Amino acid sequence: MYLAIDIGNSNIVVGCYASDSWQHIERFPTLVNESPAFFYKVKLTDYFLEKNIEFATIRRVILSSVVPELTEVFKSLSENLFRKPVLLIGPEVYPRLQLKIRNPYEIGADLVANAAAAQNLYGKDCIVVDFGTALTFTTVTGDGQILGVAIAPGLKTAIAALYQKTAQLPPDVPLHVPSSAIGKDTPHAIQSGILLGYEGLVRHLIANIRQEVGQHYIAIATGGLSGVLTNLKEDFDVINRELTLQGLIVIALATES
C-alpha cells in the first residue's frame, strides 16, 4: 500500500492507494504555527487507527509540498512512523518522469503531479484547472510537455482578501453560487462578485489558452473546490478531484521502474 501526502496552503490531503484504487482519503487543515509536528503526528495516528490500517502495510510514502515550513516536518514524521524512506516530489525526481518541464525549480510539485496524472490517465493535450488556494491553469501536451501555467487567487483566497482589506465585509461567506447576479445583501453580493465572476474568469482563460494552443485541448478540473462552481460543470471534459494524489502515485511508480 502506498501513502500519498499532498501538502497545500489550505489543506493537507492524505490517501492510501492499493489494488489500483484509493482506499481512504482524508483532509486536514494546513497549520504552521501550532506545534505542527505534534499536531500532525496525532492526526496521522488517528487516521490510521480509524481506518484500521497497520503502519507496516505502507510500503512507500510519497510527499508533495508547497509549504516549505511543513515539508521537513512531514518527511521526518513519516520516516519515524512508517520506517520507510520518503519520496519527496521535486526537481531531483523530474528527470525520471516522462515530462518536459521548462522551469523545474519554479513550478509547484502539485502542478507537476497534476500534469503526470493527466498524461498517464488521459494521454491528450489538456488544460488542468486546479481549484485550490490558488486557481491554476496548467497546459500540458499529450506527450508530456508542460507548456506553462496561469495563476489567479483561489475562491476562498479572494474572499479572505476582501475581508482583510476592507472594514465592513464579513470573513465567512458560504461558497454557494447565487441564483441572481444582483446581490440583495452583503454575503449575496460577495457570492455574486466572486463566484459568478470566477465563472467568467475560468471560461475566458480556457478560451484564451485554446486560442493559443488549439481548440482540441480538453479541460480537466481538479482540487478541493472543483465542485463549487456548478455552472462550469459542462465546460470541463473531466472532473477528477483527486488528480494530484493520482499524480503522486504515477510519479512513484515511474521512479521504481
GIHUTA-V746593 format. One record per residue. N is the residue number from 1. RES is the residue in one small letter. PSI is psi in radians with two decimals (999 if undefined). OMEGA is omega in whole degrees, -180 to 180 (NA if undefined). D_LAST is the distance of its C-alpha to the last C-alpha in Angstrom with 1 decimal. Layout:
BEGIN
n	res	psi	omega	d_last
N	RES	PSI	OMEGA	D_LAST
N	RES	PSI	OMEGA	D_LAST
END
This chain:
BEGIN
n	res	psi	omega	d_last
1	m	2.38	177	16.9
2	y	2.54	172	15.6
3	l	2.06	179	18.3
4	a	2.33	180	18.3
5	i	2.10	179	21.1
6	d	1.89	-177	22.4
7	i	1.92	177	25.4
8	g	3.08	-177	27.8
9	n	-0.47	-180	31.3
10	s	-0.65	-176	33.0
11	n	2.71	171	30.7
12	i	2.14	-178	27.8
13	v	2.25	-178	25.7
14	v	2.34	179	24.0
15	g	2.50	174	22.1
16	c	2.33	-175	20.6
17	y	2.20	179	17.9
18	a	2.61	178	17.6
19	s	0.73	176	17.8
20	d	0.47	178	16.8
21	s	2.79	177	19.8
22	w	2.20	-179	21.3
23	q	-0.76	-177	23.5
24	h	2.34	176	25.5
25	i	2.31	-178	25.9
26	e	2.61	177	28.4
27	r	2.30	176	29.8
28	f	2.63	175	31.6
29	p	2.56	177	33.8
30	t	2.05	180	32.7
31	l	2.33	-179	35.1
32	v	-0.14	-173	35.2
33	n	0.24	-176	38.8
34	e	1.11	-179	39.3
35	s	1.12	-172	37.7
36	p	-0.59	-179	34.2
37	a	-0.83	179	32.6
38	f	-0.77	-178	35.1
39	f	-0.84	-176	35.1
40	y	-0.41	172	31.4
41	k	-0.75	177	31.2
42	v	-0.77	-178	33.9
43	k	-0.83	-179	32.2
44	l	-0.72	179	28.8
45	t	-0.79	178	30.7
46	d	-0.70	179	32.9
47	y	-0.83	-178	30.1
48	f	-0.60	177	28.5
49	l	-0.80	-178	32.0
50	e	-0.62	-179	33.0
51	k	-0.04	180	30.0
52	n	0.84	180	30.3
53	i	2.29	176	26.7
54	e	2.41	177	26.3
55	f	-0.63	-175	24.5
56	a	-0.30	-179	22.8
57	t	-0.20	179	21.0
58	i	2.04	-179	18.8
59	r	-0.40	180	15.5
60	r	2.53	177	14.3
61	v	2.25	178	16.4
62	i	2.21	-173	15.5
63	l	2.21	173	18.5
64	s	2.36	-177	19.8
65	s	2.39	170	23.4
66	v	0.25	178	26.1
67	v	1.63	-175	28.6
68	p	-0.59	-178	28.4
69	e	-0.41	-177	31.0
70	l	-0.15	-176	28.8
71	t	-0.94	-179	25.3
72	e	-0.55	177	26.1
73	v	-0.86	-177	28.1
74	f	-0.57	178	25.2
75	k	-0.85	180	22.8
76	s	-0.77	-179	25.4
77	l	-0.77	-179	26.4
78	s	-0.73	180	23.0
79	e	-0.64	-180	22.4
80	n	-0.69	-177	25.9
81	l	-0.72	-170	25.8
82	f	-0.16	178	22.4
83	r	0.63	178	21.9
84	k	2.58	175	18.3
85	p	2.59	-178	16.8
86	v	2.29	173	16.7
87	l	1.87	179	14.2
88	l	2.11	-178	16.8
89	i	2.13	-179	16.2
90	g	-3.08	-176	17.8
91	p	-0.52	-180	18.1
92	e	-0.45	-178	16.1
93	v	-0.52	-171	12.9
94	y	-0.66	-180	13.9
95	p	-0.32	-180	13.2
96	r	0.02	-179	9.4
97	l	2.79	176	10.5
98	q	0.89	180	12.1
99	l	2.52	175	15.4
100	k	1.93	-172	18.4
101	i	2.10	-174	20.2
102	r	-0.75	-178	23.7
103	n	1.33	-173	24.6
104	p	-0.45	-179	21.5
105	y	-0.01	179	23.9
106	e	-0.60	-175	26.2
107	i	2.46	179	24.3
108	g	2.55	180	23.8
109	a	-0.57	180	20.4
110	d	-0.63	180	21.6
111	l	-0.62	175	22.2
112	v	-0.73	177	18.7
113	a	-0.73	177	17.4
114	n	-0.79	-179	20.1
115	a	-0.73	-180	19.0
116	a	-0.74	179	15.3
117	a	-0.75	-179	16.7
118	a	-0.77	179	19.4
119	q	-0.76	-177	17.3
120	n	-0.73	-175	15.0
121	l	-0.64	-170	18.0
122	y	-0.51	175	20.7
123	g	0.53	-179	19.6
124	k	2.78	170	23.1
125	d	2.30	-172	24.9
126	c	2.84	173	25.7
127	i	2.01	-179	27.5
128	v	2.06	180	26.1
129	v	1.99	-177	29.1
130	d	2.00	-179	28.4
131	f	1.60	179	31.5
132	g	-2.59	176	31.4
133	t	-0.70	168	33.4
134	a	2.64	174	32.9
135	l	1.95	-174	32.9
136	t	2.57	178	30.1
137	f	1.88	-179	29.6
138	t	2.13	-179	26.2
139	t	2.13	-173	26.3
140	v	2.35	176	23.1
141	t	2.83	-179	22.9
142	g	-0.43	179	21.1
143	d	0.18	170	18.8
144	g	0.31	177	17.8
145	q	2.11	176	20.6
146	i	1.90	-175	22.2
147	l	-0.54	-180	25.8
148	g	3.14	-173	27.4
149	v	2.52	169	28.6
150	a	2.46	-176	32.0
151	i	2.33	174	33.1
152	a	2.83	175	36.1
153	p	2.49	176	37.3
154	g	3.01	-176	36.2
155	l	-0.93	-179	38.8
156	k	-0.59	179	39.5
157	t	-0.72	180	39.3
158	a	-0.72	179	42.0
159	i	-0.73	179	44.2
160	a	-0.65	179	43.8
161	a	-0.67	177	44.8
162	l	-0.79	-179	48.0
163	y	-0.73	-176	48.9
164	q	-0.53	-173	48.4
165	k	-0.01	179	50.3
166	t	2.77	-173	53.1
167	a	-0.45	-169	55.9
168	q	0.19	180	56.5
169	l	2.49	-176	53.3
170	p	2.68	-179	51.6
171	p	-0.54	-174	48.2
172	d	1.98	178	46.9
173	v	2.19	-180	47.1
174	p	2.41	179	45.5
175	l	1.17	178	42.8
176	h	2.24	180	44.7
177	v	2.14	-178	45.3
178	p	2.72	179	49.1
179	s	-0.29	-179	51.1
180	s	2.50	177	53.2
181	a	-0.19	-179	52.5
182	i	1.83	-176	55.8
183	g	2.33	-180	55.3
184	k	-0.27	175	58.2
185	d	-3.14	-174	57.3
186	t	-0.86	178	55.0
187	p	-0.74	179	51.9
188	h	-0.69	180	52.3
189	a	-0.70	179	52.8
190	i	-0.72	177	49.5
191	q	-0.72	179	47.7
192	s	-0.87	-176	49.2
193	g	-0.75	-177	48.5
194	i	-0.98	-172	44.9
195	l	-0.86	178	43.5
196	l	-0.63	177	45.4
197	g	-0.67	-180	45.1
198	y	-0.47	174	41.3
199	e	-0.79	178	41.2
200	g	-0.70	179	42.8
201	l	-0.85	-178	40.5
202	v	-0.85	-179	37.3
203	r	-0.75	-176	38.9
204	h	-0.73	-178	40.3
205	l	-0.69	176	37.1
206	i	-0.74	179	35.0
207	a	-0.73	179	37.8
208	n	-0.73	179	37.9
209	i	-0.78	179	34.2
210	r	-0.60	178	34.5
211	q	-0.55	180	37.5
212	e	-0.70	-171	35.5
213	v	-0.33	180	32.3
214	g	2.46	-177	33.5
215	q	-0.25	-177	34.9
216	h	-0.17	-179	32.0
217	y	2.17	178	29.6
218	i	2.71	179	29.0
219	a	2.24	-179	29.7
220	i	2.24	178	27.4
221	a	2.44	176	28.9
222	t	3.13	179	27.2
223	g	2.79	-176	28.2
224	g	-0.45	-178	30.6
225	l	0.28	-176	33.7
226	s	-0.29	180	32.4
227	g	0.04	-175	34.9
228	v	-0.83	-177	37.9
229	l	1.38	-173	39.1
230	t	-0.48	-179	39.8
231	n	-0.18	179	41.6
232	l	0.00	-174	38.4
233	k	-0.75	-178	36.7
234	e	-0.19	179	37.6
235	d	-0.22	-177	36.4
236	f	2.42	176	32.7
237	d	-0.54	-178	30.8
238	v	2.41	169	28.3
239	i	1.96	-178	28.9
240	n	1.68	-174	25.8
241	r	-0.45	-175	26.8
242	e	0.46	-176	23.4
243	l	-0.70	-178	21.4
244	t	-0.80	177	20.5
245	l	-0.74	179	19.2
246	q	-0.65	178	17.2
247	g	-0.61	178	15.7
248	l	-0.66	178	14.7
249	i	-0.75	178	12.7
250	v	-0.76	-180	11.1
251	i	-0.73	179	10.3
252	a	-0.79	180	9.1
253	l	-0.64	180	6.6
254	a	-0.59	-179	5.5
255	t	-0.18	178	5.6
256	e	-0.35	-175	3.8
257	s	999	NA	0.0
END
